[in-house]
Amino acid sequence: MPTVLPGLKGWRVVIYTNDHRPPHVHMVGPTVHARFELLCDLGSVRLMSTIGFRISELRRVEAYLLRHLEQLCNDWNQIHGLP
């Protein structure tokens, strides 16, 4: 499970190597987890699921992921062997 970004507030941004489509990342912390779809063609992300995050924290996470979207899309493709 490669950590692809250092994360935010001690949370890590993870892409699992044997994960499924659609392209997505996991924001993981000791007591929280969220999964965001990477809408690379649209330049956006979409919350898929969450446990333990407050709404204000999810907004910060979303903004953080959007700032790094190009890198995350490239990382997803590289990890999953896509062009």
Contacts in CASP RR format, 6 or more apart in sequence:
PFRMAT RR
TARGET T0000
AUTHOR 0000-0000-0000
METHOD contacts of the structure
MODEL  1
MPTVLPGLKGWRVVIYTNDHRPPHVHMVGPTVHARFELLCDLGSVRLMST
IGFRISELRRVEAYLLRHLEQLCNDWNQIHGLP
1 14 0 8 1.000
1 15 0 8 1.000
1 16 0 8 1.000
1 17 0 8 1.000
2 14 0 8 1.000
2 15 0 8 1.000
2 17 0 8 1.000
2 75 0 8 1.000
2 79 0 8 1.000
3 12 0 8 1.000
3 13 0 8 1.000
3 14 0 8 1.000
4 13 0 8 1.000
4 14 0 8 1.000
4 15 0 8 1.000
4 25 0 8 1.000
4 71 0 8 1.000
4 72 0 8 1.000
4 75 0 8 1.000
5 12 0 8 1.000
5 13 0 8 1.000
5 64 0 8 1.000
5 68 0 8 1.000
5 71 0 8 1.000
5 72 0 8 1.000
6 12 0 8 1.000
6 13 0 8 1.000
7 13 0 8 1.000
7 27 0 8 1.000
7 64 0 8 1.000
8 27 0 8 1.000
8 60 0 8 1.000
8 61 0 8 1.000
8 64 0 8 1.000
9 57 0 8 1.000
9 60 0 8 1.000
10 29 0 8 1.000
11 27 0 8 1.000
11 28 0 8 1.000
11 29 0 8 1.000
11 32 0 8 1.000
11 61 0 8 1.000
12 27 0 8 1.000
12 28 0 8 1.000
12 29 0 8 1.000
13 25 0 8 1.000
13 26 0 8 1.000
13 27 0 8 1.000
13 28 0 8 1.000
13 65 0 8 1.000
13 68 0 8 1.000
13 72 0 8 1.000
14 25 0 8 1.000
14 26 0 8 1.000
14 27 0 8 1.000
14 28 0 8 1.000
15 25 0 8 1.000
15 26 0 8 1.000
15 72 0 8 1.000
15 75 0 8 1.000
15 76 0 8 1.000
15 79 0 8 1.000
16 26 0 8 1.000
17 79 0 8 1.000
17 80 0 8 1.000
19 80 0 8 1.000
22 37 0 8 1.000
22 38 0 8 1.000
23 37 0 8 1.000
23 38 0 8 1.000
23 40 0 8 1.000
23 73 0 8 1.000
23 76 0 8 1.000
23 77 0 8 1.000
23 80 0 8 1.000
24 35 0 8 1.000
24 36 0 8 1.000
24 37 0 8 1.000
24 38 0 8 1.000
24 48 0 8 1.000
24 76 0 8 1.000
25 35 0 8 1.000
25 36 0 8 1.000
25 38 0 8 1.000
25 65 0 8 1.000
25 72 0 8 1.000
25 76 0 8 1.000
26 33 0 8 1.000
26 34 0 8 1.000
26 35 0 8 1.000
27 33 0 8 1.000
27 34 0 8 1.000
27 35 0 8 1.000
27 36 0 8 1.000
27 53 0 8 1.000
27 61 0 8 1.000
27 65 0 8 1.000
31 52 0 8 1.000
32 50 0 8 1.000
32 51 0 8 1.000
32 52 0 8 1.000
32 53 0 8 1.000
32 57 0 8 1.000
33 49 0 8 1.000
33 50 0 8 1.000
33 51 0 8 1.000
33 52 0 8 1.000
34 47 0 8 1.000
34 49 0 8 1.000
34 50 0 8 1.000
34 51 0 8 1.000
34 53 0 8 1.000
34 58 0 8 1.000
34 61 0 8 1.000
35 47 0 8 1.000
35 48 0 8 1.000
35 49 0 8 1.000
35 50 0 8 1.000
36 45 0 8 1.000
36 46 0 8 1.000
36 47 0 8 1.000
36 48 0 8 1.000
36 61 0 8 1.000
36 62 0 8 1.000
36 65 0 8 1.000
37 45 0 8 1.000
37 46 0 8 1.000
37 47 0 8 1.000
37 48 0 8 1.000
38 45 0 8 1.000
38 65 0 8 1.000
38 69 0 8 1.000
38 72 0 8 1.000
38 73 0 8 1.000
38 76 0 8 1.000
39 45 0 8 1.000
39 46 0 8 1.000
40 69 0 8 1.000
40 73 0 8 1.000
40 76 0 8 1.000
43 66 0 8 1.000
43 69 0 8 1.000
44 66 0 8 1.000
44 69 0 8 1.000
45 62 0 8 1.000
45 65 0 8 1.000
45 66 0 8 1.000
45 69 0 8 1.000
47 58 0 8 1.000
47 62 0 8 1.000
50 58 0 8 1.000
53 61 0 8 1.000
65 72 0 8 1.000
76 82 0 8 1.000
77 83 0 8 1.000
END
